[in-house]
Amino acid sequence: MDFCFFLVGFKEFNKPLPDVGNVACYCGHCHNQSAFPMRTINCITLFFIPVLPFYFHKRLRCNICGTTGTLNQEALERLKQGQPVAIG
């Protein structure tokens, strides 16, 4: 009797935005200056190895409470100028 199984899952990879810098932003959930801009890639994994990226986006993520918020083009321009933005 042969068994064939695949261990398939989803994984999120986060990386700081290189063109924005390290600007601390305000988190509206925990009220700290602990949100940072990052690039997120969601991948389908096969045996814990990422094989197919399917979603790319830029967002703010709080390092304390984990709250996230998406970044639009206006917010990205403000971050490039060194001005902080907030997670709503």
FENGINOR-V38753 format. One record per residue. N is the residue number from 1. SS is DSSP state (A for helix, B for strand, O for the rest). PSI is psi in degrees with one decimal (999 if undefined). NEAR is the number of other C-alpha atoms within 12 Angstrom. Layout:
N & SS & PSI & NEAR
N & SS & PSI & NEAR
This chain:
1 & O & 123.3 & 3
2 & O & 137.6 & 4
3 & O & 132.8 & 5
4 & O & 119.8 & 6
5 & O & 151.5 & 8
6 & O & 131.5 & 11
7 & O & 98.3 & 13
8 & B & 140.9 & 16
9 & B & -170.4 & 18
10 & B & 141.4 & 21
11 & B & 143.2 & 22
12 & B & 127.5 & 23
13 & B & 128.1 & 21
14 & B & 141.0 & 23
15 & B & 136.6 & 23
16 & B & 148.0 & 23
17 & O & 118.0 & 23
18 & O & -30.4 & 16
19 & O & -8.1 & 19
20 & O & -36.5 & 27
21 & O & -165.6 & 22
22 & O & 71.5 & 23
23 & O & 119.6 & 29
24 & O & 130.7 & 26
25 & B & 163.6 & 34
26 & B & 134.0 & 29
27 & B & 119.7 & 28
28 & O & -11.2 & 23
29 & O & -50.0 & 21
30 & O & -1.7 & 21
31 & O & 42.4 & 18
32 & O & 159.7 & 21
33 & O & 66.5 & 24
34 & O & 14.3 & 28
35 & B & 135.6 & 35
36 & B & 145.6 & 39
37 & B & 140.8 & 43
38 & B & 161.2 & 34
39 & B & 129.9 & 27
40 & B & 134.3 & 26
41 & B & 122.6 & 23
42 & B & 132.2 & 22
43 & B & 150.6 & 22
44 & B & 132.5 & 21
45 & B & 150.1 & 20
46 & B & 114.4 & 17
47 & O & 45.4 & 14
48 & O & 12.2 & 16
49 & B & 123.1 & 17
50 & B & 126.5 & 20
51 & B & -27.3 & 17
52 & B & 102.0 & 19
53 & B & 136.3 & 20
54 & B & -6.0 & 17
55 & B & 123.5 & 17
56 & B & 133.4 & 18
57 & B & 160.1 & 26
58 & B & 135.6 & 29
59 & B & 169.1 & 34
60 & B & 139.6 & 41
61 & B & 130.0 & 39
62 & B & 130.5 & 29
63 & O & -15.8 & 23
64 & O & -56.8 & 18
65 & O & -12.0 & 18
66 & O & 5.6 & 19
67 & O & 141.6 & 25
68 & B & 156.2 & 31
69 & B & 143.2 & 28
70 & B & 153.8 & 26
71 & O & 125.1 & 30
72 & O & 179.6 & 18
73 & A & -37.3 & 13
74 & A & -44.2 & 14
75 & A & -38.0 & 25
76 & A & -39.6 & 29
77 & A & -40.2 & 17
78 & A & -40.6 & 21
79 & A & -37.5 & 29
80 & A & -26.7 & 20
81 & O & -1.8 & 16
82 & O & 7.9 & 18
83 & O & 129.4 & 19
84 & O & 154.6 & 28
85 & O & 176.6 & 32
86 & B & 151.5 & 34
87 & B & 128.3 & 31
88 & O & 999 & 20
